[in-house]
Amino acid sequence: MKTSTDGLSILIAYSNYRKNLFFVNRVYQRKLVWTVSEKELLIDSILKQYALPSFLLSKDENKDTFEILDGVQRLSAIFEFIENKISVNGKYFNVDTFPFAKNLQSNGVFPKLSINKSMLLPADVCTDFLNFTILTNTISANSDETIDLFRRINSQGHSLSNQDRRRSGVVTNFATLVDEISTLLRGDVSQRIVNLKDMPSISLDDQRSKKGYKISIEDSFWFKTGILRRDNLVKSEDEEFIADLAASVISGTPFSASQENFNKLYDPNSSMSQSYETQLNSQGKDPIKERIETVFSVINSALITNQPNPKTNFQQAVSATNNNHNPSKYAFYAFFMAFYNLIYHKNKVPSNFTTIWRNITGLESKLAKGSHSIKVSDRETNITLVEGLLDPGFIFSKDELKKYSDGQILKQILEDSSGETERFEFKLGLYSFNPQTQKKTFNTKLVSNIAKKATSFANTPSHKSSYIMIGVADSDSYNASDLGIEPFRIGPISIVGIKRDLILSGKSIDEYYQHYFSALSQEPVSEEMMTMLKGIKSYTYNGATVLSIKIDNTGKPEPYNGKYYRREGTNTVELNVPDLISLTQNLQKHMDD
């Protein structure tokens, strides 16, 4: 491992940031957690020219990019200050003193503040801030060395929670399984390597601290049900909980939950970790993941969609006393495992949510608990007890379970879209509606737009599929409530479903499809593209049906009306001749890989 020490001005660091040269590896960097006051204290220290601890970076040998090993929170705070997202003592950075940032602001990269000039820091103070030198230690190391170094940095002190520390750098199938399920439930799905500027969009915020991050704790399954509190989620205890459930599902026996055993689960050299890894590989990670996520989908329907009293969530219902505000982890563990057994061992699904809620009232007083850990035998007794309480509210049915499974697939696709918007296109519907004139029309131009964008997806080399979703809005720019349809949200995405179109058109679902296929048949695309555009899949989640069109590369450039397009971010860009030649080569190479 080679290490070099250097000084870097904040001006240059910000320039590198906006040139997308700073990255975060989510295998060992989880999320932004600093509060506004912590950010302000750092900025105040810089303004006072206090020395800062050094920043640790890992240089990519083949690129000019850097992974941030130590300093993610600090760098993010510094750049937020430059872009006026935070202030210090009521004063904001004057963007006019920094031409590079001013140009970005003028181009809409970040918004301009509407504030009095008296609230801006003096120009000389801003200049001194930009010229402030931060010390950087840059290493050139392989992946194993980088991970080992990160774990050593965080092995002492309290900078990371227990779960974040044990998870850091572990690349087992079990750790990946827990990550994928946890991020899906929280809504912070992303690629493994994330640009630093995208970290706020996959970090947790809450109404009390208002850190400026995108994922709302209050909107999460864990918080709505009362199973976990805000501080539990910030400390990644939801991931620890998922690890507990996953280990139990994989082995078919309740996990002996304790901090020591959780540490062993994530230690690739421990016999416990190796045992679970062998079992997981034997059963298949994807089937286990699908089962766990499907059970969560069913439970979400039971505890949130069909919550009988908005003022009483799961934690309040199962609590032994009205004054108990503690998390309900013990009760939910038994509840989840009982659901799992009823669904996958007895082929049953919920049929009477009123019965389920009535039978779990005061559940905690009936369960065995443990302060440090809980005996496996006690956990088995708890699961059997809860299974007996839930069973009267279930019926035998295999067909109903598929609906929950399909709903979970849709949720996963939409969660994925928030982290990779260039692979997704959302359409509210195929019908236009003017509330003033009450005019309803089938939008043939929208079908043309869908076909054109589909070719742009196919002309963007990728190992991942792209999706065009109908019945989904990526903002609040829709009007469905006038039709009696209340949308619901998955992260920033609003789900309306095609019920809006069916109401506007007065057509059956089959007639609706035929109307789309008829318009599509006139579109100037290849046979391969036409086949994909007709390959619609429908998914139902929370009662809303969304249509999904999956687009993949075909190995050759796909024209639309004699022209060629590709996807750049969320834009559709026409290709010139040199670009087309390059695309042809890249697509062929991509298909050969």
N, C-alpha and C positions, 0 to 999 in steps of 0.2 A: 504494500500500500504506500503510495506517494502522497505527501501533503505539502501544499504551498500556502504561504500566508501573504495576504495582500490587503490593501485598503481600497474601498469602493465608495465613491460619493453617492449620496441619496439620489442626486440627479441622474447619474448613470444607472443606478439600480432601478429607478422608475422606468427609464428608457428600456432597459432589458425586460422589465416586467411587461410593458405594453408591446414589446416585440415577441412576446410568448416564449421567453427563454427560461423562465422559472417554473418548475414542476414539483408536484407532490406525489409521492408513491403511497397509495392508500393501504398497501400491505403493512406499512409501519407508521403511517401518519393518518390519523383517523378523521379529525374534523377541527374546525376553528372553535375555540371555547372561551376566548377572552371576552370579558365584559367591557362596556363602554368606558367605565372608570379606569380599568387596567390599560386600555388603549390610550386614554388621555394622559395617564401618568407617564407612559413611555414617551409620548410626543413632548410633554412638558420637560422631560429630562433632556431630550435632544435640543429643544429650544434654549435650554440653559447650558448647552454644550457639555453635559455630563458624559463621561465615557460609558459605552455599552459593552456587555459581554460579546464575544466574537460570534459570528454566524458560521455555521458549518454547512458546506455545500459539497455535492458530489458531481464531478464533471463527466459528462458523456464523452467518451473518447472520439466518437465519430460525428458529433454535432457540437454546436455552440451552446447547448442547453445545460441547465443545472438542476439537479434534484436538491431540495432543501431538507437537510437532515436535522438541523437545529436552527430555529428562527422563523418558522412559518407564522406564528402568531404575531411576532414583532414586525416582520416585513409587511404582512397584510395590514397591520395598523398604520404603518408609515404611508402606504399607498392609499389607504382610505382617507387619511388626513389630506393628502395632496388633492384628492378628488372630492373634497368637501363633504364626505360622509360623516365625519366627526369633527368636533371643534375642541379647543382647549381654552378654558376660562371664558367661554362665550365668543372666542375669536376663531375665524376660519383662515385657512391658507388662501392667499391671493393668487389665483390661477393666472392672472394677467402677468405675473412676474416670471412665468415659466412657459415660454413660447410653445414647446413641444406639447405640454399638457393643455395649453390654451387651444391649440389646433385640434386636439382630440375632442375637447369639449365642444368646439364649434361644429365638429362633424357628428355630434350626438353620441360619442362613445360613453360619456358620462354626463349627467344633467348639470345645467347651470343653476346656481342658487339665486333666489330672488330675495336678497338681503340688503340692508343698508351698508354702505361702504365703511361706516364706522365699526362694523363687525369684522372687517378684514384686518389681518396682521399687516404691519408696515412692510414695505417692499424689502428693506434691508434685512429684516428678520426672516422673511421668506427665502431670501438669497442665502443667508447663513444656514438655514435649514437644509436647502438643496445641496450646499457645499459640505455639509457635515459628513465626515468619513466614518463608515462602519468597517470594522475589521472582519475579514473573511478568511476562514481556513478552508481550502478546497482540496478534496482528496481525489485521487484517481485509483479506483479500486473495483474489484469484481463485485457481483451481487451479494455473495455470501459475506464478504468483508464489510460491505456497506451496512447490511442488516445487523451484523455482529456489533459494529461500531454504534449504531443507533441504540441497540438494546443496552449497551454498556453506558451510554450517556444517560439513559433513563432508568438505570437499575437502582439508583438511589434517589432519595428525595420524594416529592409528591407531585411532580410535574405530570405524571400519567396516573390514571386510575389502575386498580388491580387488573381489570380486564384488558385495558389498553396496553398495559405493560406486558402481560403474558401473551397477548395476541401479536405484538410487534414482530414482524419479520417471519412469522410462521406461515409456511406455504403448503401445509398438508391439505388433503381433500376435506378433512373434517373442518378445519379452520375456514376454508373457502365456502363450504356448505353453510356454516353459521353466518358468515359475512353476507352471503347472497340472500338468505332469508331475512336477516336483520335489516339490511338496507331496503328491502322490498317493503317491510312493515313500516319503516320510518319514512320512506319516500326519498332517500338520498342515494339512489342507485347511480353509479358512475363507472367509468372505465378505471382500470387499475392505476394508470398514470393520469393525473389531473393537472391541468394548468392552474397555477396559483390564483389567477383571476376568477376561476370558476369555483374556488373553495367556498365562498359565502353561499353559493346556491345549493351546496350539499352539507351545510352546517346547521346546527340546531339553534333556534331562537325561541323565546317565550315572551308572553305579554308583559311580564314584570321587568325583565332585564333589558329587553329590546336591543339586542346586540347588532341588529341590522342584517341578520342571516335569513335565509329563505325558508328553511324547513321549520314549520311551526310545531312546537312540542304539544300545544293544546289541540292540534288536529290529529295527533297520533292515536293509534289504537290503544296504546298503553296508558296514555293520560286520560282519554275519554272514559275508559273502563275503570280507572282508579287502581289498576294493577300495579303500576309504577308511578312515582312522582317525578317532578321535573329534575331534581338532583340525581335521581337514579338513572335517568336517560343521559344526562350530561356525563355521568361516570361510566356509561356504556354497560350498565347492569342489564339492559335489555338483551345485549349480546350474550352475557353470561347466562341469562335465563334461557335463551334459545339453545345454547350449548347444552344446558341441563336437559331440555326436552329432546334435542337431537340425539344425545347419547342414550336416552331412555328408549327412543324409538328404534335406534339402530340395534341395540342389544336385546330389545324385547323385555328388559328388566329395568325397574326404576334405578336411576343413577344415584350413587351415594354422594350427594352434593355437599361439598365443603371446599373451602379455599384451597386446601392442599390438593384435593382431587381435581379441581379445575386447573390448577397449575400443571398437574400431570397430564391432563387432557391435551394441553398445548405444548408439552415438552416432547418433541419428536423422538427423543432418546428413551423415554419412559416406556415400560412394558404396557401400561394402560393406554397410552396414545397409540402405540403400535397395534394393540388388540383392536381398538375401535377403528383404526385405519384399515385393517385387514377386513373387518366385518363390513365396513362401508364400501370398500372396493368390490367385495363379493356381491353385495346387494345392488350396487350402483348408486352413485351420488344423485343422479337426476330423478330416479324413481322415489328415493327417500325425500328429496326436496319437494317434489310434486305432492307427495302425501301430506307433509307437514304444512305446506302452503294451502292446500285444499282444506285441511282441518281449520286453519286460521280463517279461511274464507267463510266456512260454515259458522264458526264462532262469531265472526264479525256480524254476520246476519242475525245471530241470536242475541248478542249483547249490545249492538248499536242500532242496526236497522230495525229490529223488533224490540227495542227497549220500551217497556210499557209505560214507565214514568220517567220523563226527561230529567227529573230531579234526583233520581235514584239510579246510580250506575252499579256495576258489578261489585266494586269494593264496598259500597254502602249496603248492598243487598246481603252480602255474605258476612258482613261484620257482626261480631257477637254483641257489640254495644254501639249505641248511636254516637258515642264520643270517639270512636276509633278512626283515626285518619291515616293509619299506617298502610303501606303497600300490601296488596293481597296476593303475595307470591305463592305462599303455601296452598291457599285455596285454588288459585288458578292452575297451579301445576296439576293437582288432582283433577280439576275440571277439564283441562286440555287432554290429559291422558285418558279420561273417561270418554270424552268425545271421540278420541282416536280409536279406542277399542270398539265403541258402538258402531263407528263408521266402517272401519276396515276389518274388524273381526266378526261383526254381526251384520254387516251390510245394511245399516240403518241410517236414517237422516232425521233431523228434527221435523216434527209435524205440529206440535203444540207448544209455542213459546211461552204462553201463559203458565202452563204446567211446569216448564223448566224453571222459570223465574220464581214461581211459588215454592218449588222444592229445594232451591238453593238458599232461601232466606235463612240467615243466621248460621250458614254452613260452617264458618270458622270455629264455632264452639264445639263442633262435633269431630274436628280433625286433630290428629296427633301432630305435635310440632317439636322443633328442636332449636336451640339458640345457636349452637356452633354448627351442628349438622343434624341430619335426621336419619334414623335407621331405615334401611331399605324395606324391612318388614312393615314399618309404620306407613311408609309411602304406599306400599301395596294395599294395606288395609284402607287407607284414605281413598285410593282410586276405586276400589271395589265399592266402598260406601257411596261415592259420588255417582258411579255408574248406575247403581241401583236407584238413586234419586232421579237421575236423568231419564232412565229407560222409559217411564210412562209417557214422556213427551216425544218419543221417537217412533218411527214406523219403518218397516222393512221396505227398501226401495233402492235399486241400483241406478235407475234412470235419473232420479233427482240429483244424485251425487255428481253426475256429469255437468249439470248446470253450475254447480259451485266450482268445479274444476275449470270449466271454460271461463267463468268469471275471474278466477285467479290468473289465468293466462292473459286476459285483457288487462288486468291491473298491472301485471308485470311488464307488458308491452308499454303501457302508458307511463309507468314509473321510469322505465328505461329512456323514454323520450325526453324527459327533463334533463338528462345528462348528455344526450347526443341529438340535439335538435336537427342536425343536418340530415338525419336519416328518416325524418318524419314530416308528414304533411297532414294537417287537420282541416276537415271540412265540416261545417255545422250541418249541412244537408244539401240535397240536390234541388230543393225548391226555395224560391225567393218569396218573401212575404213583406208587404208594406202595411203596417198597422193602421196608417191613416186612410188609405184607400181600400184596405182589406183585399188587395189584389194578390193572388197566388199564382205563380208561374213556375214551370219546370225550367231550370237553368241549363240550357244546352251548352252555353259558354263554359260553365263550370265543368261539364264532362270533358270538354276540349282541354281545359286547364289541367284536369286530372291526368289525361293521357300524355300531355306535354311534360308534366312534372315526372311522370313515371319513366319516360325516356331519360330524363336528366338523372334520375336515381340509377338507372341501369348503366349510364355512362360515367358513373363515379365509382372507380374500382374499390371494392370493399369485400371483406370476408363475412360481413354481417348483412342481413336482409334489411331493406328499407320498407316503410309502411305508409300507406295513405289510409287515413281513418275517417269514416263518415259518421257523423253524430257526435263529434267532439269539437270543442273550441279551446284554443290555447290562451284565451283572454275572456273578458266579460263582454266582448263586442257581439252579443247575440241577443235575440229577443224571443225567448220561448215561454216566459211566464205569462204572456198575453194569451197563450194557448192552453194554459192550465198545466204546464210542465215545469216542474222545479228541478233545475240541474243540481248535480252534486259534484264535488271536487275530489280529484286525486292529485295532491300537490298543487301545482299551478294550473292543472288541466281541468276544464269544465266539461262534464259529461251530460249531454242532452239526450242522446240516442236518436234512432230514426223514427221514434213515435211522432216527433214534430213533423217530419215529412209525410208520414202516413195520414196525420190529421189534415195537413194542408192539401194533400192530393186526393184524399178520400178513397185511396186504393188499398187493396190487400197487399201483403208482402210479396206475393208472387207477381202481381201486376206491377208493383214498384220495381222489382228486379227487371222485368221485361222492358219497362220504360227506359231504364238505364242501359240495358243491353242494346236496345234499338238505337239509342243516341250514340252509343259507343261504336256500333258497327260502321258509322260514317267517318270515324277518326283515321287519319293517315299514319298508321303505325304498322310495324311488322307483325307477322303471325305469332311470333314468340311473345311480343308485347301484348297482343290482343288476348292471348291465352292467360297471361298473368292478370291483366285488367279484368277479365271475366271470372277469375278465381277468387271470388269473394267468400270470406268466412265471417260468420256472425258470432258475436260473444255477448252474453248477457251478464251484467253485474249491477247489483242493487236495483234490479227491475228495468234497467235501461239496456237496450240492444244496440250495439255498435258494430258497424261493418268494417272489415279490415281487408285491404288489398296489399299483398306482399309482393315486393319487387326485388329481383335479384339480377346480377350481371348475366348477360347471355354469351359473353366471350367476344363480342364484336360491338362496334358503335351502333346505337339504335337511333334512327332518324325520326323526327316528327315533321311531317310535311316537307321533306327534303332538307331540313336543317338539323343540326346537332346541338344538343344542350348538355350541360352538366350542372351538378349541384355544388355551390360554393356557400358554405354556411347554410342559411335559409333561403338563399337566392338561386334562381334559375338563370344561368349565363350561357349565351350562345358561343359556340366554339369557332375559332378561325381555322384555317388550313393547317398551320403548324401544330396547333393544339389537337386537332383531329388525328394527325399522324401519331403524335405522342400518345394520345388516348388509345389508339388501336394497339400500339405496342404494349402499353401498360395493362390493358384488358387481357390480352393474350398471355402476358407474363403472370397476371393475377390468376387466370384459370389454370395455368400450368403448375403454380405453387401448391 
